[in-house]
């Protein structure tokens, strides 16, 4: 069994022209018998250097690749990203369980990504849980959050709430939160069951909080929409989300 829990990575200054990968906690099991457990839970990563180029970023990563019954969890990890360039994928929590034909459970729950600045060029996953998809596999992706504030450049980013791959997938309450900002552009949004908008003060009918540019359909079927307005708002009509295509 492997545990990588409650670790902290904080980088607030310096110059990183090739910062490589950053992971809050990583637990990997590549062989074993009986029942395998790998957890990467409650880790914290904070990155804020303005002169930094990063590759893959993960709050917590857990993996099992065995022929034994396996349970893998990446839960309660928190990423806070406020500056720098992120060239590859970003994961709040990432769980991958491959147990051959045996029973495998991968769970990514209650992970959070708080994006307040920076430039993003890849996919962003609140939580991701993968298996090999055989009959005895289960993926759980619930209560993961991607929150946007400030003025990050997300124009090339694909935003995902909870992504699961297994014979049985349990998916619920994955949320995208746009908090008191406007003029944000993203390539795509998917796998969210909640969209929450905190309208910034001074927003007018000519503004858009979040614009999506992908040519693929933006499917909000079954998605709960919430909007919170400041007491000073006088606009009769506000555009929260606009999908160009």
Secondary structure, DSSP 8 states (H G I E B T S, - for coil): -EE--S-EEEE-SS-BTT---EEEEEEEE-S-SSEEEEE--S-EEEE--SSBEE--EEEEEEEEESSSEEEEEEES-EEEE-SSEE-S-EEEEEEEEE-TTS-EEEEEES-EEEE-S-EE-SEEEEEEEEE---TTEEEEEES-EEEE-TT-BEEEEEEEEEEEESSEEEEE--EEEEES---EEEEEEES-SEEEEE--TT--TT-EEEEE--SS----TT-EEEEE--TT---S--EEEEE--
